[in-house]
């Protein structure tokens, strides 16, 4: 079981993704904006971060960059899960330090496979 930090501002997407992750044996910590998510990542040191891009205030690309460049959180893989599905979005997300990019709505089996790969399982 992994501890996964979900940074997502949509209550519906948060509920759906939390259920999916818990159904697959993971513990979920959810935050509704990037600033709270970064704070939670530093405090909780999750095994993985699922990051939305379109967030109030700081966006997911900025938050991914902040987490990947922080000595305390740089080892935590960030998987972006976003409706922004253009190749330029994916490339930019990876340049910010993301270890993967999944377009919403994710197929459960594909998302679980990507998470397990990033967790080394």
Beta strands, then each sheet from edge to edge (+ up, - down):
strand 1: 3-7
strand 2: 27-31
strand 3: 48-51
strand 4: 77-82
strand 5: 100-103
sheet 1: 2+ 1+ 3+ 4+ 5+
end
